Structure formats: structure tokens, C-alpha cells
Amino acid sequence: MPLQAASIAEALELLLSSTASARALIGRGWGWMRSLLVVPVVRVAVLLCLVMSVMMLVEKLSMGVISLFVKLARRSPDRVHRWQPLTLVSATDEEMGMENGNHQQQSSFFPMVLVQIPMYNEKEVYQKSIGAACDLEWPSDRIIIQILDDSTDPFIKDLVKTECERWHKMGKSIKYETRNNRHGYKAGALKEGMKHSYVQSCEFVAIFDADFQPSSDFLMRAMPFLIHNPDIGLVQARWRFVNANECLMTRVQEMSMDYHFKVEQESGSSAAAFFGFNGTAGVWRIMALNEAGGWKERTTVEDMDLAVRASLGGWKFLYVGNIQVKSELPSTFKAYRHQQHRWACGPANLFRKMLTDIVHAKKVSFWRKCHVLYNFFIARRIISHCVTFFSYCVVIPLSVFFEEVEVPKWAVFYVPTIITLLNSVGTPSSFHLIVVWVLFENVVSLHRCKAVFIGLLEVGSVNEWVVTEKLGDMLKAEPTVNIRSKVQMKLSDRFHFWELGIGLYLFVCACYDYSYCKDRYFLYIFPQSISFLIMGFGYVGTFVQNG
């Protein structure tokens, strides 16, 4: 027995010794891998994030300076470009004009305008959009309203058709057009709409999405820029959101969109006479549209595709911020995610497809090519989405595990602070929500960044098109979903696993930084991780009954 006990003790001692040796070997291996591979990779990642951050800071500052100069110098569109008001004669004056032979002169002064409204199962908003289009002030014999209905729900198609017939009986020149398929989605519908024979008489086309409601004087204010400035191919109006105060998510969306229009579009219009067409609330010169090759269905951003081709053809664009069109922000997180995927993936994919065309364009200057390639695509559509997610949600939190890696304080604090303050100028009344906006934008940057790589690599859901859900007045009539309805939702709709995964990762990074580090990154990592978890569990936006 003593001999057996001794053997067991020796075996245990040998096992512990082997375990200690293996542990030491693993430790040395990890230390070697850490110093020769992991730390250099993290340092390179930090360096790339620093470069991208500086690129974004310079881009934001340049746009801000241009927009500020435009405001201080009072370089409004009507001061820079020729603009003369148009006057509509009343019915009595028109009868008198016909007697005096002036009716033909009055009508010829107003060019033929086509108004296109593409629709897809727009039950909640179709009446308002059709009504707003029919109320536009323009000679009745010089305007054609075209409803392009791709609805797959027969009941909704009947509703839209009946509404069009109602306005037709009231004397409006309105056309209800359908097709047998949805090929090309919105671009396909607009393309088919331009093929009708009655369109040949039109010189301009105004485009409004189904949730947009232009004011009655929209054409009277926008058209003079096109009539008196033959080199302008597009006039873009600003969006005004009717449901901005619906929930916290729509409030922060309003902040981002107001910055886009007040700074990005304003600076692009003033400095380069070029910006991305927003796909709605704009008027195109049909000659510019046709010379650019018309609508193409090759990406999910057919509006930007057309704008870039028209710009390379030498046409100028004009943004008019004081013309505002009512529209609706997506108020459910699911709808917002689909919208942001399309808005981030499409431009990246378009950049891949048009890179060669931009480089070899002959009708524009070298400076214009550089502006389109770098400022419009690389800086604003690729770098901006990548730097937000990788810097503040991946690389900086990861650096807390490596004391050898140092992130400059200016990159952690000063650069994002300046960029945040610049973004807040679009909506000063919501400045108190700036922290919420930062956290929200960082979470959404996950999907934007993923979408950018899908577009660049042209894989997966690169051509995914999901129509943004419009609620209209639904929330005024129906209560938000109750607890039982939430439980009955699909698991994939209720929980967002990408957000939950990143939220847990950030939480671990914050805990480690709080326990072992002195840089205090946890002060922003903890709130960011909580934001990812809140949105991952679906507690954001508005819940609506599906049945």
C-alpha cells in the first residue's frame, strides 16, 4: 500500500509538472504570437482608423466651411442663378385671354411637365400623394400626372385606380399605369413610364415617392430655375418630415437627414454643381435624363446612378433648400435597417461599376472627376461608414487588451467631438439629443459598414430591394402593439443578433478597461454596449400590429 500510494503521488506530480509545462509552453506561444502578429495587426488597424478619421474630419470641415460661406454671403439659388417668377392666370383672365388671342402665348410660356409617382402597396399614403400632385399649380393643359402602380395587392391596386379615376373626373390629366412584373423595381417602373407616347410632348419630369406631398406652389418655385438656366439638368428640393416627433428614433433620423440636406447637398450644389439625386422631390430636364442613358436597374440606387451619369455628361445640378416637400421617416427599426442597407450598399456597388466610366469621362474636368471619385464616393459613401464602426465599435475597444498599443487622445476625443458638433448644426433644436444620436449612429454603422462591403464585393444581398414601410396615419388610428403581440413576432424580427453580439463584445471590453486600464475608455464603451443591446432586443422605434 505505501508503494502504491507513492506511485500515485509520483503520477500526480508528473501530471502537474506536465500541465505546468504545457501551460508555460502555451503562454510562451501566445506571447510570441502576441508580440509578432497580434499587436502589429492591432497597430496597423489603429493607424488605418486614424487615417480614415482625419479624412472624414477634413471632409466634414470643408463641407461646413462651404455651407457657412453660402449662408454668410447670402448666395441663395435665386441670387446665383437666373430666376423669374411665373404667373398663372385665373379662369376669368384665361377666358379674356382667349378672346384676345393671348391664351396660346400663356400656355407656351409654361413647358409641359410630367409628374411621376411610383407606388408599391402604398395603402396608407396613396391618397395624400395623389391629391398633392393633382393640387400642383400649373396650367391644366401643360401637366400630366402619371401614377406608376407596381402593387401586388389587388385590393390596394383597386383603391389607387379608383382614386385616379376620381381625379380624372374632376378634370385632371392623370394616367394610371401598371405592368405585369416588377423588373428593376422603382427604376424599372420609371423607365416604363417614360415610354408612353404622351410623354414625348413633355420637357421636364417631377418625381415624388408615394409618401411625399409637395406643396401646391412646388412647380411654380422650382421650374423657373430650369426654364431660365438651360445648363441645369436637375433641381432638388429639401425633405421635411411630418413624423419627426413620432419617437426617439425618428428624432435622431431627422438630425442626420437635416445635416445631409443643409450641409452635404448645399455644399455640393454650391461648390461643384453636383450632388446625388435623392430619388424624389426633384425635377429633371428630360433631355438631361435621356442623354445620360435614362433609368438603369443595375443597382439599388438608380437615382444616384442617373445623377452621376448626367454629371459626367456635363449637366449641372441645383439644390434649393427653401423649397421643402413633406415626407415620412421610417419609424420601425426593421424598415430603417432595410433602408440604410440599400443606401449604403447601392453607392458602394455603383462605385465598383462606374469607376472606369468616371476615369475615362471626356466631358468633365479632371477636378470634377476627382470630386466624384474621392469626395462623393470614397470619403462620403465608403470611408464614412467604415470609420464609424471600425474605429469606435471594434478597434478602440479592442486596444484596451493591449497595453503596447496606444491610441492618440485626439483620435478618441477631439476628432469625434468636432465631427459630432458639425453634424448637429442641421437641427439645432435637437442638440440636447446629441449623445443619443452618436450612440444610435454607431449602432447603425454596423449595418452600413456590412452593406458597403457587400456592395464593393457584389455578393449576397447586393441587389436586395425592400420598399420602406410607410405608416401614414396608421398610428393615429391603431394602438401600438401590446405585450402578447410582441411575443407572437418572429424571433428574427424581435431580436437582432448582430447587435446583441457586438453589444456583448463591447461590454467585455468595457469591463476589462474598467478593471485593468487607466485610459477610461469604459466611459463611452459601456453606454455604447448598452445601446447595442437595447437595439438588439428590439426596444427602439415603433411597434405596429402586423395583422
C-alpha positions as CSV (number, residue, x, y, z in Angstrom):
1,M,0.0,0.0,0.0
2,P,2.7,2.6,0.8
3,L,4.4,1.7,-2.5
4,Q,1.1,2.1,-4.4
5,A,0.4,5.5,-2.7
6,A,3.9,6.6,-3.6
7,S,3.3,5.7,-7.3
8,I,0.1,7.7,-7.3
9,A,1.8,10.6,-5.8
10,E,4.6,10.4,-8.4
11,A,2.0,10.2,-11.2
12,L,0.1,13.2,-9.8
13,E,3.4,15.1,-9.5
14,L,4.3,14.2,-13.1
15,L,0.8,15.2,-14.3
16,L,1.0,18.6,-12.6
17,S,4.5,19.1,-13.9
18,S,3.3,18.2,-17.4
19,T,0.4,20.6,-17.1
20,A,2.6,23.4,-15.8
21,S,5.0,22.8,-18.7
22,A,2.1,22.7,-21.2
23,R,0.8,25.9,-19.7
24,A,4.2,27.5,-19.9
25,L,4.5,26.4,-23.4
26,I,1.1,27.8,-24.4
27,G,2.0,31.0,-22.6
28,R,5.3,31.4,-24.4
29,G,3.5,30.6,-27.7
30,W,0.8,33.2,-27.1
31,G,3.4,35.7,-26.0
32,W,5.3,35.1,-29.2
33,M,2.2,35.3,-31.3
34,R,1.0,38.4,-29.5
35,S,4.3,40.3,-30.0
36,L,4.9,39.2,-33.6
37,L,1.4,39.0,-35.0
38,V,-1.5,40.3,-32.9
39,V,0.0,43.5,-31.7
40,P,1.3,44.6,-35.1
41,V,-2.1,43.9,-36.6
42,V,-3.9,45.9,-34.0
43,R,-1.4,48.8,-34.5
44,V,-2.0,48.7,-38.3
45,A,-5.8,48.7,-37.6
46,V,-5.4,51.7,-35.3
47,L,-3.3,53.5,-37.9
48,L,-5.9,52.9,-40.6
49,C,-8.6,54.2,-38.4
50,L,-6.6,57.3,-37.6
51,V,-6.1,58.0,-41.3
52,M,-9.8,57.5,-42.1
53,S,-10.7,59.7,-39.1
54,V,-8.6,62.5,-40.5
55,M,-10.0,62.1,-43.9
56,M,-13.5,62.3,-42.5
57,L,-12.7,65.4,-40.4
58,V,-11.2,67.2,-43.4
59,E,-14.3,66.3,-45.5
60,K,-16.7,67.5,-42.8
61,L,-14.8,70.7,-42.2
62,S,-14.7,71.5,-45.9
63,M,-18.4,71.0,-46.4
64,G,-19.1,73.0,-43.3
65,V,-17.0,75.9,-44.5
66,I,-18.7,76.0,-47.9
67,S,-22.1,75.9,-46.4
68,L,-21.2,78.6,-43.9
69,F,-19.9,80.8,-46.7
70,V,-23.0,80.3,-48.7
71,K,-25.1,81.4,-45.8
72,L,-22.9,84.4,-44.8
73,A,-22.6,85.6,-48.4
74,R,-26.3,85.1,-48.9
75,R,-25.6,83.1,-52.1
76,S,-29.1,81.8,-52.3
77,P,-30.0,79.9,-55.6
78,D,-32.2,82.8,-56.9
79,R,-29.2,85.2,-56.4
80,V,-26.7,83.0,-58.2
81,H,-28.9,81.7,-61.0
82,R,-31.5,83.3,-63.2
83,W,-34.9,83.1,-61.6
84,Q,-38.1,85.0,-62.6
85,P,-41.5,84.2,-61.1
86,L,-44.1,82.6,-63.2
87,T,-47.7,83.9,-63.1
88,L,-50.8,81.8,-63.6
89,V,-53.9,83.5,-65.0
90,S,-57.2,82.9,-63.3
91,A,-60.1,81.2,-65.1
92,T,-61.7,84.6,-65.8
93,D,-58.4,86.0,-67.1
94,E,-57.9,82.9,-69.2
95,E,-61.3,83.4,-70.9
96,M,-60.4,87.0,-71.6
97,G,-57.0,86.0,-72.9
98,M,-58.6,83.5,-75.3
99,E,-60.8,86.3,-76.7
100,N,-57.7,88.5,-77.1
101,G,-55.6,85.6,-78.6
102,N,-53.2,85.5,-75.6
103,H,-54.1,82.0,-74.4
104,Q,-51.6,80.3,-76.7
105,Q,-48.8,82.7,-75.6
106,Q,-49.6,82.0,-71.9
107,S,-49.6,78.2,-72.4
108,S,-46.4,78.2,-74.4
109,F,-44.6,80.0,-71.6
110,F,-45.3,77.1,-69.3
111,P,-43.4,74.0,-70.6
112,M,-45.1,70.5,-70.5
113,V,-44.4,68.8,-67.2
114,L,-44.7,65.1,-66.4
115,V,-45.3,64.2,-62.7
116,Q,-44.3,60.6,-61.9
117,I,-45.4,58.9,-58.6
118,P,-44.1,55.3,-58.4
119,M,-46.1,53.1,-55.9
120,Y,-46.0,49.7,-54.4
121,N,-48.8,48.6,-52.0
122,E,-49.0,52.2,-50.6
123,K,-52.3,51.8,-48.8
124,E,-51.5,54.3,-46.0
125,V,-50.3,57.2,-48.1
126,Y,-51.6,56.9,-51.7
127,Q,-54.5,59.4,-51.3
128,K,-52.3,62.2,-49.9
129,S,-49.6,61.8,-52.5
130,I,-52.1,61.7,-55.5
131,G,-54.0,64.6,-54.0
132,A,-50.9,66.7,-53.5
133,A,-49.8,66.1,-57.1
134,C,-53.2,67.0,-58.5
135,D,-53.2,70.2,-56.5
136,L,-50.0,71.4,-58.1
137,E,-50.3,74.9,-59.5
138,W,-49.7,74.7,-63.3
139,P,-51.8,75.2,-66.4
140,S,-54.1,72.2,-66.7
141,D,-53.1,71.6,-70.3
142,R,-49.4,71.7,-69.6
143,I,-49.1,68.9,-66.9
144,I,-49.6,65.2,-66.9
145,I,-49.7,63.2,-63.7
146,Q,-48.6,59.6,-64.0
147,I,-49.2,57.0,-61.3
148,L,-46.9,54.0,-61.7
149,D,-48.5,51.3,-59.6
150,D,-46.5,48.2,-59.1
151,S,-48.8,47.0,-56.3
152,T,-49.2,43.2,-55.9
153,D,-52.2,43.5,-53.6
154,P,-55.3,43.6,-55.9
155,F,-57.3,45.4,-53.2
156,I,-54.7,48.3,-53.0
157,K,-54.5,48.4,-56.8
158,D,-58.3,49.0,-57.0
159,L,-58.0,51.7,-54.4
160,V,-55.3,53.6,-56.3
161,K,-57.1,53.1,-59.6
162,T,-60.4,54.4,-58.1
163,E,-58.6,57.5,-56.7
164,C,-57.0,58.2,-60.1
165,E,-60.4,57.9,-61.8
166,R,-61.9,60.3,-59.2
167,W,-59.4,63.0,-60.0
168,H,-59.7,62.3,-63.7
169,K,-63.5,63.1,-63.5
170,M,-62.6,66.3,-61.8
171,G,-60.7,67.4,-64.9
172,K,-57.1,66.4,-64.0
173,S,-54.8,64.9,-66.7
174,I,-53.9,61.8,-64.7
175,K,-52.7,58.5,-66.0
176,Y,-52.9,55.2,-64.1
177,E,-50.1,52.8,-65.4
178,T,-49.3,49.3,-64.3
179,R,-47.1,46.5,-65.7
180,N,-47.0,42.7,-65.5
181,N,-43.8,42.4,-63.4
182,R,-41.6,44.4,-61.0
183,H,-38.4,44.0,-63.0
184,G,-36.0,46.8,-62.0
185,Y,-38.3,47.8,-59.1
186,K,-38.6,51.6,-58.9
187,A,-36.1,52.2,-61.8
188,G,-38.0,49.8,-64.0
189,A,-41.3,51.5,-63.3
190,L,-39.9,54.9,-64.0
191,K,-38.3,53.6,-67.2
192,E,-41.5,52.0,-68.4
193,G,-43.4,55.2,-67.6
194,M,-41.1,57.3,-69.9
195,K,-42.0,55.0,-72.9
196,H,-45.7,56.1,-73.2
197,S,-46.5,58.2,-76.3
198,Y,-47.9,61.1,-74.3
199,V,-44.6,61.6,-72.6
200,Q,-42.9,62.7,-75.8
201,S,-44.5,66.1,-75.5
202,C,-43.0,66.7,-72.0
203,E,-39.8,68.7,-71.4
204,F,-39.5,68.1,-67.7
205,V,-40.4,65.3,-65.2
206,A,-41.0,65.8,-61.5
207,I,-40.6,62.7,-59.4
208,F,-42.2,62.1,-56.0
209,D,-42.2,58.9,-53.9
210,A,-45.6,57.7,-52.6
211,D,-45.1,59.3,-49.1
212,F,-44.1,62.7,-50.5
213,Q,-46.6,65.6,-50.6
214,P,-45.4,68.6,-52.5
215,S,-47.0,72.0,-51.7
216,S,-49.2,73.4,-54.4
217,D,-46.5,76.0,-55.4
218,F,-43.7,73.5,-55.9
219,L,-43.5,73.7,-59.7
220,M,-44.0,77.5,-59.7
221,R,-40.9,77.8,-57.5
222,A,-38.7,75.1,-58.9
223,M,-39.4,75.3,-62.6
224,P,-38.0,78.9,-63.2
225,F,-34.5,77.6,-62.4
226,L,-34.8,75.1,-65.2
227,I,-36.6,77.4,-67.7
228,H,-34.1,80.3,-67.4
229,N,-30.9,78.2,-66.9
230,P,-30.5,75.7,-69.8
231,D,-27.4,74.1,-68.4
232,I,-29.2,72.9,-65.2
233,G,-30.4,69.4,-65.6
234,L,-31.8,68.8,-62.1
235,V,-33.4,70.9,-59.3
236,Q,-33.6,69.1,-56.0
237,A,-35.8,70.2,-53.1
238,R,-35.4,69.5,-49.4
239,W,-37.3,66.9,-47.5
240,R,-39.4,68.0,-44.5
241,F,-40.5,65.2,-42.1
242,V,-44.1,65.1,-40.9
243,N,-43.4,62.3,-38.3
244,A,-40.1,63.6,-36.9
245,N,-41.6,63.7,-33.4
246,E,-43.2,60.3,-33.5
247,C,-40.5,58.6,-31.5
248,L,-36.9,59.0,-30.4
249,M,-35.6,57.1,-33.4
250,T,-37.3,59.5,-35.8
251,R,-35.9,62.4,-33.9
252,V,-32.3,61.2,-34.4
253,Q,-33.0,60.3,-38.0
254,E,-34.2,63.9,-38.6
255,M,-30.8,65.2,-37.3
256,S,-28.9,63.1,-39.8
257,M,-31.2,63.9,-42.7
258,D,-31.2,67.7,-41.9
259,Y,-27.4,67.6,-42.0
260,H,-27.4,65.8,-45.3
261,F,-29.5,68.5,-46.9
262,K,-28.3,71.6,-45.2
263,V,-24.6,70.8,-45.5
264,E,-23.9,67.9,-47.9
265,Q,-26.3,68.8,-50.6
266,E,-25.8,72.6,-50.1
267,S,-22.0,72.4,-50.4
268,G,-22.2,70.0,-53.4
269,S,-24.6,72.3,-55.2
270,S,-22.6,75.5,-54.5
271,A,-19.0,74.2,-55.0
272,A,-19.4,71.7,-57.8
273,A,-22.9,71.9,-59.1
274,F,-23.1,68.2,-58.4
275,F,-24.7,66.0,-55.7
276,G,-26.6,62.8,-55.5
277,F,-30.2,63.0,-56.6
278,N,-32.4,61.9,-53.7
279,G,-34.7,59.9,-55.9
280,T,-37.7,62.1,-55.1
281,A,-38.8,65.7,-54.6
282,G,-36.8,66.8,-57.7
283,V,-37.4,67.9,-61.3
284,W,-35.3,66.6,-64.2
285,R,-34.9,68.1,-67.6
286,I,-35.9,65.2,-69.8
287,M,-33.1,66.0,-72.3
288,A,-30.5,65.5,-69.5
289,L,-32.2,62.3,-68.4
290,N,-32.1,60.9,-71.9
291,E,-28.6,62.0,-72.7
292,A,-27.4,60.2,-69.6
293,G,-29.0,57.0,-70.8
294,G,-32.2,57.0,-68.8
295,W,-33.0,54.9,-65.9
296,K,-30.9,51.8,-65.3
297,E,-31.7,48.9,-63.0
298,R,-28.2,47.7,-62.3
299,T,-28.1,48.9,-58.6
300,T,-30.5,49.7,-55.8
301,V,-29.6,53.4,-56.1
302,E,-31.0,54.2,-59.6
303,D,-31.3,57.9,-58.6
304,M,-27.6,58.2,-57.8
305,D,-26.7,56.2,-60.9
306,L,-28.6,58.6,-63.1
307,A,-27.1,61.7,-61.3
308,V,-23.5,60.5,-61.7
309,R,-24.0,59.7,-65.4
310,A,-25.7,63.1,-66.1
311,S,-23.0,64.9,-64.2
312,L,-20.3,63.2,-66.3
313,G,-22.2,64.4,-69.3
314,G,-21.7,68.0,-68.3
315,W,-25.1,68.8,-66.7
316,K,-25.3,70.9,-63.6
317,F,-27.4,70.3,-60.6
318,L,-29.1,72.8,-58.2
319,Y,-30.2,72.2,-54.7
320,V,-32.9,74.7,-53.5
321,G,-33.2,74.3,-49.7
322,N,-36.1,76.8,-49.2
323,I,-38.4,74.5,-51.3
324,Q,-39.5,71.8,-48.9
325,V,-41.6,68.7,-49.5
326,K,-43.4,66.8,-46.8
327,S,-42.2,63.2,-46.4
328,E,-42.2,60.4,-43.8
329,L,-39.3,58.9,-41.9
330,P,-39.3,55.1,-41.2
331,S,-40.5,54.7,-37.7
332,T,-39.8,50.9,-37.3
333,F,-36.3,49.7,-36.8
334,K,-36.8,46.9,-39.3
335,A,-37.8,49.4,-42.0
336,Y,-34.9,51.7,-41.1
337,R,-32.4,48.8,-41.3
338,H,-33.6,47.9,-44.8
339,Q,-33.4,51.5,-46.0
340,Q,-29.9,52.0,-44.6
341,H,-28.7,48.8,-46.2
342,R,-29.9,50.0,-49.6
343,W,-28.5,53.5,-49.1
344,A,-25.0,52.1,-48.1
345,C,-24.8,49.0,-50.4
346,G,-26.1,50.7,-53.5
347,P,-23.5,53.6,-53.7
348,A,-20.6,51.1,-53.0
349,N,-21.8,48.8,-55.8
350,L,-22.3,51.8,-58.1
351,F,-18.7,52.9,-57.4
352,R,-17.5,49.5,-58.4
353,K,-19.5,49.6,-61.6
354,M,-18.7,53.3,-62.6
355,L,-15.0,53.6,-61.6
356,T,-13.8,53.1,-65.2
357,D,-16.5,55.4,-66.6
358,I,-15.6,58.2,-64.3
359,V,-11.9,57.9,-65.0
360,H,-12.4,58.0,-68.8
361,A,-15.2,60.6,-68.9
362,K,-14.3,63.2,-71.6
363,K,-16.9,66.0,-71.0
364,V,-15.8,66.9,-67.5
365,S,-12.6,68.3,-66.0
366,F,-10.0,66.4,-64.0
367,W,-11.1,68.3,-60.9
368,R,-14.7,67.1,-61.4
369,K,-13.6,63.5,-61.8
370,C,-11.5,63.8,-58.5
371,H,-14.5,65.3,-56.7
372,V,-16.9,62.5,-57.8
373,L,-14.3,59.7,-57.1
374,Y,-12.9,60.9,-53.8
375,N,-15.4,63.3,-52.2
376,F,-18.6,61.9,-53.4
377,F,-17.8,58.2,-53.3
378,I,-14.7,57.3,-51.3
379,A,-15.0,59.8,-48.5
380,R,-18.8,60.1,-48.0
381,R,-20.1,56.7,-49.2
382,I,-17.3,54.3,-48.1
383,I,-14.9,55.7,-45.6
384,S,-17.6,57.5,-43.5
385,H,-19.5,54.2,-42.9
386,C,-16.3,52.1,-42.2
387,V,-14.5,54.5,-39.9
388,T,-17.5,54.9,-37.6
389,F,-17.9,51.2,-37.0
390,F,-14.3,50.0,-37.0
391,S,-12.9,52.9,-35.0
392,Y,-15.4,53.3,-32.2
393,C,-17.0,49.8,-32.1
394,V,-14.1,47.5,-32.9
395,V,-10.6,48.8,-32.9
396,I,-10.5,51.3,-30.0
397,P,-12.4,48.9,-27.7
398,L,-10.1,46.1,-28.7
399,S,-7.0,48.2,-27.9
400,V,-7.8,48.0,-24.2
401,F,-6.5,44.4,-24.2
402,F,-3.0,45.5,-25.5
403,E,-1.1,48.0,-23.4
404,E,1.6,48.1,-26.1
405,V,-1.0,49.7,-28.4
406,E,-1.5,53.4,-27.9
407,V,-4.4,55.3,-29.4
408,P,-3.8,59.1,-29.5
409,K,-6.2,61.0,-27.3
410,W,-7.1,63.4,-30.2
411,A,-8.4,60.5,-32.2
412,V,-10.5,59.2,-29.3
413,F,-11.9,62.6,-28.1
414,Y,-11.2,65.6,-30.3
415,V,-11.9,64.3,-33.8
416,P,-15.3,62.6,-32.9
417,T,-16.3,65.6,-30.9
418,I,-15.7,68.0,-33.8
419,I,-17.4,65.7,-36.2
420,T,-20.4,65.4,-33.9
421,L,-20.7,69.1,-33.4
422,L,-20.6,69.7,-37.1
423,N,-23.4,67.2,-37.6
424,S,-25.5,68.9,-35.0
425,V,-25.8,72.1,-37.0
426,G,-28.5,70.7,-39.2
427,T,-31.1,70.5,-36.3
428,P,-30.1,72.9,-33.5
429,S,-33.4,72.3,-31.7
430,S,-32.4,68.7,-31.1
431,F,-28.9,69.5,-29.8
432,H,-29.9,68.0,-26.4
433,L,-30.2,64.6,-28.1
434,I,-26.6,64.7,-29.5
435,V,-25.4,61.9,-27.2
436,V,-28.3,59.7,-28.2
437,W,-27.7,60.5,-31.8
438,V,-24.0,59.4,-31.5
439,L,-24.9,56.1,-29.9
440,F,-27.7,55.4,-32.4
441,E,-25.4,56.2,-35.4
442,N,-22.7,54.0,-34.1
443,V,-25.1,51.1,-33.8
444,V,-26.5,51.6,-37.3
445,S,-22.9,51.9,-38.7
446,L,-22.7,48.1,-38.2
447,H,-25.2,47.6,-41.0
448,R,-23.9,50.4,-43.2
449,C,-20.4,49.0,-43.0
450,K,-21.6,45.5,-43.7
451,A,-23.6,46.8,-46.7
452,V,-20.6,48.7,-48.1
453,F,-18.5,45.5,-48.3
454,I,-21.5,43.6,-49.8
455,G,-21.7,46.3,-52.5
456,L,-18.0,46.5,-53.2
457,L,-17.6,42.7,-53.4
458,E,-21.0,42.4,-55.2
459,V,-22.1,39.4,-53.1
460,G,-25.1,38.3,-51.1
461,S,-27.9,40.8,-50.8
462,V,-26.3,43.4,-53.1
463,N,-29.5,43.8,-55.2
464,E,-31.9,43.4,-52.3
465,W,-34.7,45.9,-52.6
466,V,-37.2,46.2,-49.7
467,V,-39.7,49.0,-50.1
468,T,-39.5,51.2,-47.0
469,E,-42.7,50.7,-44.9
470,K,-44.8,53.9,-44.7
471,L,-47.3,54.1,-41.8
472,G,-49.0,57.4,-42.7
473,D,-51.8,58.0,-40.2
474,M,-51.9,54.4,-39.1
475,L,-50.5,55.1,-35.7
476,K,-53.3,57.7,-35.1
477,A,-55.9,55.0,-35.7
478,E,-54.3,51.9,-34.3
479,P,-52.7,51.4,-30.9
480,T,-49.1,50.3,-30.7
481,V,-48.5,46.6,-30.2
482,N,-49.2,45.0,-26.8
483,I,-47.1,42.5,-24.9
484,R,-48.9,39.5,-26.4
485,S,-48.3,40.8,-29.9
486,K,-44.7,41.2,-29.2
487,V,-44.3,37.6,-28.1
488,Q,-46.0,36.4,-31.3
489,M,-43.5,38.3,-33.5
490,K,-40.9,36.2,-35.4
491,L,-37.7,35.7,-33.4
492,S,-35.6,37.2,-36.2
493,D,-37.9,40.3,-36.2
494,R,-37.9,40.8,-32.5
495,F,-34.2,40.2,-31.8
496,H,-31.2,41.4,-33.8
497,F,-28.3,39.1,-33.2
498,W,-25.6,41.2,-34.9
499,E,-26.4,44.0,-32.4
500,L,-26.5,41.6,-29.5
501,G,-23.1,40.1,-30.4
502,I,-21.4,43.4,-30.7
503,G,-23.1,44.6,-27.5
504,L,-21.7,41.7,-25.6
505,Y,-18.2,42.2,-27.1
506,L,-18.2,45.9,-26.1
507,F,-19.4,45.0,-22.6
508,V,-16.5,42.7,-22.1
509,C,-14.1,45.4,-23.4
510,A,-15.6,47.9,-21.0
511,C,-15.3,45.6,-18.0
512,Y,-11.7,44.8,-18.8
513,D,-10.8,48.5,-19.3
514,Y,-12.5,49.4,-16.0
515,S,-10.6,46.7,-14.1
516,Y,-7.1,46.9,-15.5
517,C,-6.6,50.0,-17.6
518,K,-6.2,53.7,-16.9
519,D,-7.4,55.3,-20.1
520,R,-11.1,55.3,-19.1
521,Y,-12.4,54.2,-22.4
522,F,-15.1,52.4,-20.5
523,L,-16.9,55.8,-20.1
524,Y,-18.0,55.6,-23.7
525,I,-17.8,51.8,-24.3
526,F,-20.3,51.0,-21.5
527,P,-23.0,53.3,-22.9
528,Q,-22.3,52.1,-26.5
529,S,-22.6,48.4,-25.4
530,I,-25.9,49.2,-23.7
531,S,-27.1,50.9,-26.9
532,F,-26.3,47.8,-29.0
533,L,-28.1,45.6,-26.5
534,I,-31.2,47.8,-26.4
535,M,-31.5,47.9,-30.2
536,G,-30.5,44.2,-30.3
537,F,-33.5,43.3,-28.1
538,G,-35.7,45.4,-30.4
539,Y,-36.5,48.2,-27.9
540,V,-36.3,51.0,-30.5
541,G,-38.7,52.7,-32.9
542,T,-42.4,52.0,-33.1
543,F,-44.1,48.6,-32.9
544,V,-47.1,48.1,-35.2
545,Q,-49.7,45.3,-35.4
546,N,-49.0,43.1,-38.4
547,G,-52.4,41.6,-38.6
